[in-house]
Amino acid sequence: MDAIDLLTTRASAILLKEPGPDEAAIARMLAAAARAPDHGRLRPWRFILVRGAARERLGEVWEQALRRRDPGLPEVAYERERAKPLRAPLVIAVVAKAQPDHPKIPEVEQVLSAGCAAYAIMLAAKAEGFGAMWKTGDAAYDEGVKHALGLEPWDHIVSFLHIGTLEAETPQTVKRPHYSALTEEWAGPLVPVAE
């Protein structure tokens, strides 16, 4: 697939099914992620693969976290939360292991680098013939979920990428604005710069 076609036709999957990517495809996806822009060569990203029965255990962690955050919800809400990791045969938690006190590289740049790595995985998944969904939700920010994944409280779960075979071709239902509506050209300050 041509790189420009890959970039301009990427869309989040709606329904995914087995099979998931094999080891070789996963290796290529992660190799693409490791090429993300990385100021200072900090390599602030980590990738946690969740597949097979581990998806059920992740669902239990998410359910427990929801019960702690929102006790008293209808039982069906907890059941839905528990089932979320089962939406795809592979879930990759993309984590920013940022150094908040780095003397030269702001934490935000490290988190953005992990976001670029996540996006690279999504593009590589499409190039490999798979669909992908980028999910976060409250579970991504929950301290109990981070702990269960072996993370520190200051780590950032950038995304839970769900990857699998497309159930059907993802329709392009989300109307994207033309890039010109998002673009302006800057020719200099509109007012003199304060000294």
C-alpha positions, -999 to 999 in steps of 0.1 A, spaced: 0 0 0 12 35 -9 22 55 22 0 85 13 -30 61 7 -23 45 41 -23 79 58 -54 93 41 -76 62 43 -69 51 79 -101 49 99 -108 34 133 -123 -1 131 -158 -7 144 -160 -45 147 -129 -68 149 -126 -106 150 -101 -134 150 -75 -139 138 -53 -114 153 -18 -106 139 8 -133 141 42 -128 158 58 -116 127 31 -89 120 33 -78 157 70 -75 154 67 -53 124 41 -31 141 63 -27 172 93 -19 150 73 8 133 64 22 168 100 23 178 107 47 150 84 74 166 99 109 169 118 109 202 134 141 214 165 132 234 163 95 225 146 87 258 126 59 243 97 67 267 73 42 252 64 7 264 41 -18 248 21 -43 269 6 -71 248 -27 -85 261 -41 -115 242 -58 -149 248 -71 -154 283 -52 -124 295 -79 -102 279 -104 -118 303 -81 -109 332 -78 -74 319 -116 -72 317 -118 -82 354 -93 -55 363 -114 -29 343 -146 -41 360 -131 -39 395 -118 -4 387 -152 7 376 -168 -7 407 -144 13 428 -149 45 408 -187 42 404 -203 18 429 -240 13 425 -242 13 387 -265 -13 371 -248 -47 369 -250 -45 331 -225 -16 332 -199 -37 350 -205 -66 326 -200 -43 296 -167 -30 312 -155 -66 317 -162 -75 281 -144 -45 265 -109 -62 261 -127 -90 242 -135 -67 213 -104 -77 196 -79 -107 196 -50 -83 206 -49 -53 229 -17 -33 231 -14 -9 260 8 19 248 25 35 278 45 67 282 72 59 308 80 96 311 107 113 331 87 143 345 118 160 359 141 156 329 163 187 326 159 191 289 129 172 276 94 183 289 71 155 300 45 166 274 70 158 246 76 123 260 39 116 262 34 129 226 62 107 215 43 77 229 12 89 211 32 89 179 43 53 186 6 43 191 -3 59 158 25 41 141 11 8 154 -23 17 140 -9 25 106 13 -6 106 -17 -27 115 -36 -13 85 -6 -20 63 -6 -56 76 -43 -59 67 -58 -56 102 -81 -31 117 -74 -11 149 -93 10 174 -76 35 198 -94 34 231 -87 51 264 -117 57 287 -114 60 325 -95 27 327 -65 44 311 -63 69 339 -71 46 368 -44 40 394 -56 5 401 -54 -4 364 -19 10 361 -9 -10 392 -23 -42 377 -3 -36 345 29 -32 366 30 6 360 39 34 383 13 60 392 31 87 371 32 65 340 7 75 313 -15 49 295 -17 66 261 -40 41 245 -54 6 246 -51 -4 209 -75 -31 199 -63 -49 168 -78 -78 148 -94 -88 115 -120 -64 103 -155 -79 106 -165 -57 77 -148 -29 59 -150 2 81 -173 27 65 -160 63 62 -189 77 81 -169 103 100 -168 133 79 -133 148 82 -128 185 75 -107 194 45 -72 202 57 -76 238 44 -102 244 71 -76 236 97 -47 255 82 -35 290 82 -3 307 72 16 328 96 35 358 83 46 373 116 31 388 148 -1 408 145 11 431 172 47 441 181 64 417 203 67 429 239 102 436 251 
